[in-house]
Every structure is written in C-alpha cells, then in structure tokens.
Amino acid sequence: MRRKSQLLVAILALAAAGMATATYDFIARALGVPLFCPFAGDGCDIVQSSPYAVLFGVPLAFLGILAFGAYVVLAGLALRSGSVARRVLGAMLVLNVLEVGFMAYFGYVQVALIHAICSLCAFAAALNVAIGVLTVCALRDRVIKPAHSAS
C-alpha cells in the first residue's frame, strides 16, 4: 500500500473513532444518561450540561458527528480519486484548521468559563490534531513524490 493511501486509511480510522465518540456523547445527552468520563470524573457531564454545549440550538456533539463524518467522506474521496486527491486533501486541511481552532476555543471555555474538563472533548481535540498532522503529511507526500522519482 502506498504511503499516501496508508495516511488516508489512518485518517479514516481516526475519524471513525471521533464519530463514535461524538455519537456516544450525543446519544447520552439525548437520553439524559451520565457520560463515562475517564480522567475527569464528572467533568463531561458538567461540560455537557452547560449552555456552551449547544451552538444555535444544535448540540456540539452532533456537530462533531458531522465534522468527523466529513473527514470520512473526504478521506474516502481522496483514496478513490487520484486526480482530485490534492484538492480533497486541501479541503480536508481547511476543515481541520477550523476544527482545531474551534476545539482550542472550546478548551478555553471549559477551563476559563465552565471550570470543568471533558476528557471526551479532549480526546476529540487530540483526534483532530492527529488528523491535521496526517493530512499535512499526505499533502507533503504528494508534493515531494515527483521530486524523488526524478532523481
């Protein structure tokens, strides 16, 4: 398997883990079930019950499902279509910059305003950072590869 394909498969796996985490959070919120929150005690429930856990009436966990789902779709497109892979990876990088920025802001909100940490949110943020690193590696690999084949 080529390096770019391996990177995209890794992105798919990380995005699937993010979708699973966001889905768990969303369903638990909808059912009113306390969250399993490793390393943070009841921090996830405190964060989830805060007014900051909803944006324009939409739970952030649902937005997480959509964002991680977009990663899955984009990585799948990049795997299947070599000719537009670079543009798809560029779109994925734009999404990632927005996501990481939003997650950084939400991390600030948790610490400064809510005074609680959600380890599920921290896990989702770490997944976003990892996806960003892999996306940059995949873009870099496509740029550098022709230079290596010419030598």
N, C-alpha and C positions, 0 to 999 in steps of 0.2 A: 504494500500500500504506500503510495506517495506521501511525502511529509505533509503537504497541504491537506490531503484527504484525512490523514491522522489528526491534524489540528481541528478540522471541521467536525470529525466524529467526536473528539473530546469536547468541543463546544456544544454539540448536540447532547452529550451526556450531562454536562453541567447545566444546560438549560432545562433538561428534563428533571434534574434534581431540584432546580429552582421552581419549576412548575408544580412539582409535588409538594414542596414546602409551602408555596403560596396557596395552593389548593387546600391543604390541611388547615392553614390559618383561616382561609375564607369560610370553609365549612364549619370549623369550630366556632367562628364568630356568628355565623348564621344560626347555629344550633344553641348558642349560648353555653358551650362546653368549655371548661377551663383548658388552656393550652399546656402541653408538655413543653417546658421551657428550661432546657438544660443550661446550667451555669448561671442562671439569672433568677432563680426562684419564681416569684410571681410577676417578674418584670414584663413578660409577654402579655399577661392579662391586663396589667396596668396600662401598658402602651396601647393595647388593642381597645381598651375601654375609654381611651382619651379622645377628645374631639379632633385631635391631629391624625387619627387613624382613618379619617374619611376626607376625601377631596371632592368637592362639588357633589356630595351625596353618594359617592362611589367609594366603597372600602378600598384602602390601599392594597390589600391582599388580592383583590380582583384585578387591579391594575398590574400587580406583579404577575398574575397568571397571563395577562395579555402580553406583557413585555417579554417574559421568558418564552411564551408561545411564538412571539415574533422572532426571537433568536432561533428557535427550532425551524421555523419556516425559512428564514434567511440562510441558515447553515445548510439546510436541505437543498435549497436552490443553488447555492454555491457548489455543493457536491455534485449536483446533476448537470450543471451547465457551465462548462469550462469557459465559454466565450464571454459570459457576463459575470463571471465569478468575482472579478476585481470590483465591479460596480456594486455587486451584492455585498461584498466584504466592506466596501466603503459605507454603504447604508447601515450595515451592522455596527460599524465603528461609530457612526453618528448616534445611533440608538444607544450604544454603550456609554458614550460621553454624557448624554442626557441622563441615563440611568444612574451612573456613578455619581454625577453631580447631585441628582435628587436624593440618592441614598446618603450622601455625605451631609446634605442639609437635614434629612430626617434623623440622622445620627446626632447631629447638633440639637435638634428639637427634643430627642429623647433625653439627652444629658442635661441640657440647659432649662428646658421648659417642663418636661414631664417628670424628670428626676427618676427615671427608671430605664433600664436597658432590656431590650428584647433580643434574646440570643437567636431567635429565628430570623429576625430582621438583620442581625449582624451576619448570619450565615448567608442570607440572600445578597447582602452587600459584598461579601467575600466572593460569592459566585460571580457577581457582576464584574468585579475587578479581574478575576481569573479569565472570564470570557473576553474581557478587553485585551488582556495580555496575549491570549491565544489569537485573537483577531488581528492584532498588530503583527504577530509572528507570521500569520498566514498571508497578510498583505506584503510583508517584507520578503517572505519566501518567493512570492510571485514576482516581485521586482528584481530580486537578486538572481533568481534561477537562470535567466538568459545570459547574464554576465558570466556565470560559472560554466555554462555549456560552450561559450565561445573560446575559452582557454584550453 
